[in-house]
Each structure stands twice: as C-alpha cells, then as structure tokens.
Amino acid sequence: MITLNAQIDGVASRKDKTVKLTIVTQELPPKDAGELFGMQNELVSVGLARNQLTEDEIELLRESKFGVDSIPSQKSQSQRIRNTLYILWRQNQEGFEEFTSYYNNKTNQILEHLKNQIQD
C-alpha cells in the first residue's frame, strides 16, 4: 500500500454510470511510482480526505475488503437487475416518465413480494 498527497485534477461521469477520477501527484520516489504503475487496471481501495489521512484511516484501508467478489469487468447482481429494469422501462414505461421512478416502484414491488415470503 502506498499513500500519496495528491490533487484531484478532474471528475467526469461515464456512460455506464461510473465516475472517472483524475489524480495528479507530485514527483514520486521510484519505489512508489513502481508500485503505482503495478496497480494499473486493478481493483484497488482508495481513501480520499481533504487533509492527510490519519493512522486509523490508513489502517482501515489496509484492512478493507471489496464488496464485490467478481472481476471488475463483470456486473454485480444489482447492476444486472437495474440494467434489466431499464430495458423493460424502455420497452414499456408503464406511465413513468423517468426511469428512477419506475426503478423505485419496481424494486419496492420486489421487496414487498420478498417480505411477504418471510415467516413470522
């Protein structure tokens, strides 16, 4: 793990709803630069703070586990559900002008169906 002092140079949204973050650092020692280049195209944990990270925050990053156990190029189950609902909405909006309203309605229906399956 390396910690860097850096400046956020750019933030942009992408078509797939992810965010592209451009970070600029000062000159890096060769060891840190090598480690950073070695992380290219890998899923990493990132901690951002306006001031330097505290030792507790750094320790938290060291111990972090990713919430997704799959390869980054694969979609999570929730992403697959959202994408499928989006396609259904495009085919039949069912009176919803915005996808967000449609999505909230459909996921609430799913939740209610699942809650009804729970036995007391």
C-alpha distance (Angstrom), angle and dihedral (degrees) to the residues before:
residue distance angle dihedral
M1 . . .
I2 3.76 . .
T3 3.79 129.2 .
L4 3.78 119.5 -150.6
N5 3.75 137.1 -171.1
A6 3.77 103.6 -134.3
Q7 3.78 146.4 156.9
I8 3.79 124.1 -124.7
D9 3.79 102.5 -122.7
G10 3.78 99.6 178.1
V11 3.79 144.4 1.5
A12 3.80 121.7 -165.4
S13 3.79 135.4 169.1
R14 3.77 117.9 -130.2
K15 3.81 133.4 -148.4
D16 3.81 93.0 -102.8
K17 3.84 90.9 56.1
T18 3.81 92.6 -105.5
V19 3.79 122.0 125.7
K20 3.79 125.8 -123.2
L21 3.78 112.3 -145.1
T22 3.80 121.3 -167.1
I23 3.79 114.4 -159.6
V24 3.81 124.5 -172.7
T25 3.80 121.3 -159.1
Q26 3.75 133.2 -171.0
E27 3.78 117.7 -109.3
L28 3.79 109.5 -51.8
P29 3.78 129.3 -142.9
P30 3.84 109.7 -107.4
K31 3.83 91.8 -109.4
D32 3.84 92.9 54.8
A33 3.80 92.4 42.3
G34 3.81 90.5 51.7
E35 3.79 92.2 48.9
L36 3.81 91.1 47.7
F37 3.81 92.9 50.3
G38 3.79 88.3 47.6
M39 3.82 89.5 59.1
Q40 3.80 93.6 56.0
N41 3.84 112.1 130.4
E42 3.82 92.0 6.9
L43 3.78 127.5 118.7
V44 3.82 106.6 -108.4
S45 3.80 138.5 173.2
V46 3.78 114.5 -112.4
G47 3.78 128.2 -165.7
L48 3.78 119.3 -166.1
A49 3.79 125.5 -170.2
R50 3.79 133.3 162.6
N51 3.79 88.9 -127.0
Q52 3.77 130.4 31.9
L53 3.79 114.8 -59.6
T54 3.77 114.2 -102.5
E55 3.81 121.1 -122.9
D56 3.83 88.7 -106.4
E57 3.81 91.4 53.7
I58 3.80 91.4 47.6
E59 3.81 90.1 50.3
L60 3.80 90.0 49.9
L61 3.81 89.7 54.1
R62 3.80 91.0 48.8
E63 3.80 90.8 54.0
S64 3.81 96.9 41.0
K65 3.77 121.7 124.9
F66 3.78 122.4 -157.3
G67 3.77 116.6 -112.1
V68 3.78 90.8 -139.6
D69 3.78 118.8 66.2
S70 3.77 94.7 -172.1
I71 3.76 133.0 88.2
P72 3.83 109.6 -79.7
S73 3.80 92.3 -117.4
Q74 3.80 90.4 60.3
K75 3.78 120.2 82.5
S76 3.79 121.9 -119.7
Q77 3.78 118.4 -118.0
S78 3.82 90.9 -105.1
Q79 3.82 90.5 52.3
R80 3.81 89.8 50.6
I81 3.82 91.3 50.5
R82 3.82 91.9 48.1
N83 3.81 92.2 48.3
T84 3.81 91.7 48.6
L85 3.80 91.6 49.3
Y86 3.80 89.0 49.6
I87 3.81 91.0 55.0
L88 3.81 90.3 48.4
W89 3.82 90.1 49.9
R90 3.82 90.8 50.4
Q91 3.81 89.1 52.9
N92 3.82 94.9 45.4
Q93 3.79 120.9 5.1
E94 3.82 91.6 -167.4
G95 3.81 89.7 -147.1
F96 3.82 95.6 -51.7
E97 3.80 112.6 126.6
E98 3.82 93.4 -169.5
F99 3.77 126.2 49.0
T100 3.82 92.0 -138.7
S101 3.80 90.9 63.0
Y102 3.80 91.2 46.4
Y103 3.80 91.4 47.8
N104 3.81 93.2 49.4
N105 3.80 91.3 48.2
K106 3.81 94.3 48.7
T107 3.81 95.1 44.7
N108 3.82 89.7 48.7
Q109 3.81 88.5 53.1
I110 3.80 90.1 51.1
L111 3.82 91.5 47.9
E112 3.80 92.2 49.6
H113 3.81 90.6 49.1
L114 3.81 90.5 51.3
K115 3.81 93.1 45.3
N116 3.79 89.5 53.5
Q117 3.82 88.3 57.7
I118 3.82 92.1 59.1
Q119 3.78 112.9 102.2
D120 3.78 118.2 -141.7
